[in-house]
Amino acid sequence: FYAVTARNPPRQFLQRAIEAASAAGLSGGQAIDVGAGGGRGTRQLLDAGFKVHAIDPDPASVLHLLAQVPLEQIGQLTLGAGSATEQALPPSDFVWAGLSLPYLAAGDFALAWRRIDQAIEPGGWFAGDFFGPRHHAAK
């Protein structure tokens, strides 16, 4: 999974969200990548000038991500192994959750969302992917 997704191009939806936030006056600052997976979103946020706290429940993801980040950006990255229900999330200007929240157990979503909401600073942004009601994985 990580080897395949590492080669994927930047996510267009995240890029549009970063550009919209920048146009609204938000550039750089602290970001969180919830469910960092292969690290595409983390790398996009780093490239946009954010300091990024990347979390993922799979410890292998965190190790893979560390190997993907250029040395000059490593100081802008903090990593955490765990989900949004387990991690303390730092106050942030931008939170990205690319297809991670729909995979939480139904009973965990409310806690994860509350932690994300509490982490977003006033004027901050959230961008994320959710399944629509007709998506094959929708419950």
Salt bridges, closest charged atoms under 4 A:
ASP129 OD2 - ARG11 NH2 2.08
